[in-house]
């Protein structure tokens, strides 16, 4: 957190703090969603200005109760930040909008600097890990975002330690590249509480390094791979300054 904030980067979660899904890895509260607050985009923009941010990541809970899945609020927040802090970069980390392409288009028309949607895990584990999500649907969201705005970097993230195999992870990475995804993050799943999915195993630093190198070989422009990596880690660097895959592992996060 300190590293990100020292780089003037912060993440904001919009559309309330209650999610309409019950993913087994996530600590966000589940249940009936809160009413949408249309003043929220302006408050986020004001916070970006007060904090002097150079880069803001906008994410949200799932809002399956809304026809557009919350896409309108993403777009309004992007535009509010652009108006108030024109020089601030913006990445959105969106839900899958239940696969509605029109929702993806609403977000992309607001011109974020990067579009992120996390696949989270391998398809075999989706019913256990991402209740209510579909692997192919997540891939389609990423592919459609790229088709709407080809010049905008797309991004996705994976967690290790939920029972996946390395072969399955590599297959997901290949699927992401086939949909034009540019940026990849890979981190270790850490159990939020005893009520959440157990950690099957801890991946080693060597495994993270191997996946980082494999990602560059596949053509990703930026790969963050390490135990404590999360989807917004080095977000501004990934967008503005693609990493050099020749950097030794000592310069990565493990």
Secondary structure as UniProt FT lines:
FT   HELIX           2..6
FT   TURN            7..8
FT   STRAND          9..14
FT   STRAND          18..19
FT   TURN            24..25
FT   STRAND          29..30
FT   TURN            38..39
FT   HELIX           40..51
FT   STRAND          55..60
FT   TURN            64..65
FT   TURN            67..70
FT   HELIX           71..84
FT   TURN            86..87
FT   STRAND          89..93
FT   HELIX           97..99
FT   HELIX           101..109
FT   STRAND          114..116
FT   HELIX           123..125
FT   HELIX           126..129
FT   TURN            131..132
FT   HELIX           135..148
FT   TURN            150..151
FT   STRAND          153..160
FT   HELIX           166..178
FT   TURN            179..180
FT   STRAND          183..188
FT   TURN            194..195
FT   HELIX           205..218
FT   STRAND          222..225
FT   TURN            227..228
FT   TURN            231..234
FT   HELIX           235..240
FT   TURN            245..246
FT   HELIX           249..251
//
